Amino acid sequence: MRTATIQRKTTETAVEVEINIDGTGKYDVQTGVGFFDHMLDQLSRHSLVDIKIRAKGDLHVDDHHTVEDTGIALGQALAQALSDKRGIRRYGECHLPMDDAQIRCALDLSARPFLICNLDLPTQKIGQFDTELVREFFQAFATHGGITLHIDQLHGFNSHHIVEAAFKAVARALRDAVETDPRKDSDIPSTKGSL
């Protein structure tokens, strides 16, 4: 079973993440940040990775620490569940439309974290959610998950649609990357012999 549980506790947050890569997209997410929960639900549903998250943070300050630390813990859980990455496809990509928004995502589970996040969000808030936290989440997730992650906005004028399309595109690309390659199901997907 490709599963992991991560507990992260700081003076600012307490986050527990459980994932099952070989799931069906079941989600049970409670971070105290409504829009963010909705996006994490999308990430689970469209990647088919079962995700359970419980996060308690210093929301009286703002949502930043909760969002970032959730990204850290989720990335750590993904890396732990993938172990040596034997047999995975490694790469994934998705070109996803959602109404006015069109997002392209490409990722590599390379253990070489890097983020390119070209999202032009026309508003500073979606409801009470600070849109600058989208990048913060993906930066933390990519860094601690060992993911080279590229997210590019091709079109879009509605911030909600742009962000939701980005989460869904990352989810679909992740789904492809973590799948077992039936032609190489016992090999490390690298000429180096390790990732």
C-alpha positions as CSV (number, residue, x, y, z in Angstrom):
1,M,0.0,0.0,0.0
2,R,1.3,3.4,-1.0
3,T,0.1,5.3,2.1
4,A,1.5,7.8,4.5
5,T,0.7,9.8,7.6
6,I,2.4,13.0,8.5
7,Q,2.1,15.1,11.7
8,R,3.5,18.6,11.7
9,K,3.3,20.7,14.8
10,T,4.8,24.2,15.3
11,T,3.9,27.1,17.5
12,E,1.7,28.3,14.6
13,T,0.0,25.2,13.4
14,A,-0.8,21.6,14.0
15,V,-1.4,19.6,10.8
16,E,-2.1,15.9,10.3
17,V,-2.3,14.5,6.8
18,E,-3.1,10.9,5.7
19,I,-3.0,9.9,2.1
20,N,-3.5,6.7,0.0
21,I,-2.1,7.1,-3.5
22,D,-4.0,4.0,-4.7
23,G,-7.4,5.4,-3.5
24,T,-10.5,6.5,-5.3
25,G,-10.4,10.2,-4.6
26,K,-12.1,10.2,-1.2
27,Y,-11.5,13.4,0.8
28,D,-12.0,14.6,4.3
29,V,-10.4,18.0,4.7
30,Q,-10.8,20.4,7.6
31,T,-8.3,23.3,7.7
32,G,-10.6,26.0,8.9
33,V,-10.1,27.9,5.6
34,G,-13.2,27.2,3.5
35,F,-12.1,28.0,0.0
36,F,-8.8,26.1,0.6
37,D,-10.7,23.1,1.8
38,H,-12.7,23.2,-1.4
39,M,-9.5,23.3,-3.5
40,L,-7.9,20.4,-1.5
41,D,-11.1,18.4,-2.1
42,Q,-10.6,19.0,-5.9
43,L,-7.0,17.9,-5.6
44,S,-8.1,14.6,-4.0
45,R,-11.1,13.9,-6.2
46,H,-9.3,14.5,-9.5
47,S,-6.0,12.8,-8.6
48,L,-7.8,9.8,-7.1
49,V,-5.5,10.1,-4.1
50,D,-7.5,9.7,-0.9
51,I,-6.7,12.6,1.4
52,K,-7.6,13.3,5.0
53,I,-6.4,16.5,6.6
54,R,-6.9,18.1,10.0
55,A,-5.2,21.4,10.4
56,K,-5.5,23.9,13.3
57,G,-3.6,27.2,12.8
58,D,-3.4,30.7,14.0
59,L,-6.2,31.9,11.8
60,H,-6.6,34.9,14.1
61,V,-3.4,36.2,12.5
62,D,-4.3,35.1,8.9
63,D,-4.5,32.0,6.8
64,H,-0.9,32.0,5.6
65,H,0.7,29.6,8.1
66,T,-2.2,27.1,7.8
67,V,-2.1,27.0,4.0
68,E,1.7,26.8,3.8
69,D,2.1,24.1,6.5
70,T,-0.7,22.0,5.0
71,G,1.3,22.2,1.7
72,I,4.5,21.1,3.5
73,A,2.8,18.2,5.2
74,L,0.9,17.1,2.1
75,G,4.2,17.2,0.1
76,Q,6.0,15.2,2.8
77,A,3.2,12.6,2.8
78,L,3.3,12.2,-1.0
79,A,7.1,11.7,-0.9
80,Q,6.9,9.2,1.9
81,A,4.1,7.2,0.2
82,L,6.0,7.1,-3.1
83,S,9.1,5.8,-1.3
84,D,11.8,5.1,-3.9
85,K,9.2,5.7,-6.7
86,R,9.8,2.3,-8.2
87,G,7.4,1.6,-11.1
88,I,5.7,5.0,-11.4
89,R,5.2,6.8,-14.7
90,R,7.0,9.8,-13.0
91,Y,5.7,12.5,-15.4
92,G,2.2,13.9,-15.8
93,E,0.6,16.7,-17.7
94,C,-2.9,18.2,-18.1
95,H,-4.4,20.9,-20.2
96,L,-7.6,21.8,-18.4
97,P,-10.5,24.2,-19.2
98,M,-13.0,25.5,-16.7
99,D,-15.3,28.1,-18.1
100,D,-13.2,31.2,-18.9
101,A,-10.1,29.7,-17.4
102,Q,-7.6,27.4,-19.2
103,I,-4.6,26.0,-17.3
104,R,-1.7,23.9,-18.4
105,C,0.2,21.8,-15.9
106,A,3.2,19.6,-16.3
107,L,5.0,17.9,-13.5
108,D,7.9,15.5,-12.7
109,L,8.2,13.5,-9.5
110,S,12.0,14.0,-9.8
111,A,13.0,14.8,-6.2
112,R,14.3,18.1,-7.7
113,P,11.7,20.6,-6.5
114,F,11.1,23.6,-8.6
115,L,8.0,25.7,-9.1
116,I,6.9,27.8,-12.1
117,C,3.5,29.3,-11.3
118,N,2.2,31.7,-13.9
119,L,-1.3,32.6,-12.6
120,D,-2.6,36.1,-13.2
121,L,-5.3,36.4,-10.6
122,P,-7.4,39.6,-11.1
123,T,-8.6,39.8,-7.4
124,Q,-6.7,39.8,-4.1
125,K,-9.4,37.7,-2.5
126,I,-11.8,34.9,-3.3
127,G,-14.3,35.3,-0.5
128,Q,-12.1,35.6,2.5
129,F,-9.2,33.7,0.9
130,D,-6.0,35.6,0.0
131,T,-5.2,34.6,-3.6
132,E,-1.4,35.1,-3.0
133,L,-1.7,31.9,-0.9
134,V,-2.2,29.8,-4.0
135,R,1.5,30.2,-4.9
136,E,2.5,29.6,-1.3
137,F,0.6,26.3,-1.2
138,F,2.1,25.0,-4.5
139,Q,5.6,26.2,-3.5
140,A,5.4,24.2,-0.2
141,F,3.8,21.2,-1.8
142,A,6.4,21.1,-4.6
143,T,9.4,21.7,-2.3
144,H,8.5,19.0,0.2
145,G,7.1,16.6,-2.3
146,G,10.2,16.8,-4.5
147,I,8.1,17.9,-7.5
148,T,9.2,19.9,-10.5
149,L,5.8,21.7,-11.0
150,H,4.9,24.0,-13.9
151,I,1.5,25.7,-13.8
152,D,0.6,28.1,-16.7
153,Q,-2.6,30.1,-17.2
154,L,-3.5,30.4,-20.8
155,H,-6.8,32.2,-20.3
156,G,-9.0,33.4,-17.5
157,F,-10.6,36.4,-15.9
158,N,-12.5,34.9,-12.9
159,S,-10.1,34.2,-10.0
160,H,-12.2,31.4,-8.6
161,H,-12.2,29.6,-12.0
162,I,-8.5,30.2,-12.5
163,V,-7.5,28.8,-9.1
164,E,-9.9,25.8,-9.3
165,A,-8.7,24.9,-12.8
166,A,-5.1,25.1,-11.5
167,F,-5.8,22.7,-8.6
168,K,-7.7,20.3,-11.0
169,A,-4.9,20.4,-13.6
170,V,-2.3,19.6,-10.9
171,A,-4.5,16.8,-9.7
172,R,-4.9,15.2,-13.1
173,A,-1.2,15.5,-13.9
174,L,-0.4,14.0,-10.5
175,R,-2.8,11.1,-11.2
176,D,-0.8,10.2,-14.3
177,A,2.6,10.6,-12.7
178,V,1.9,8.3,-9.7
179,E,0.3,5.6,-11.8
180,T,2.2,2.3,-12.1
181,D,3.8,1.8,-15.5
182,P,2.8,-1.7,-16.6
183,R,5.9,-2.0,-18.8
184,K,8.3,-1.0,-16.1
185,D,6.5,-1.8,-12.8
186,S,9.6,-2.8,-10.9
187,D,12.1,-0.2,-12.2
188,I,13.1,3.2,-11.0
189,P,12.1,5.6,-13.8
190,S,15.5,7.2,-14.2
191,T,18.8,6.3,-16.0
192,K,20.5,7.2,-12.7
193,G,18.9,4.3,-10.9
194,S,17.4,6.5,-8.2
195,L,15.3,9.5,-7.8
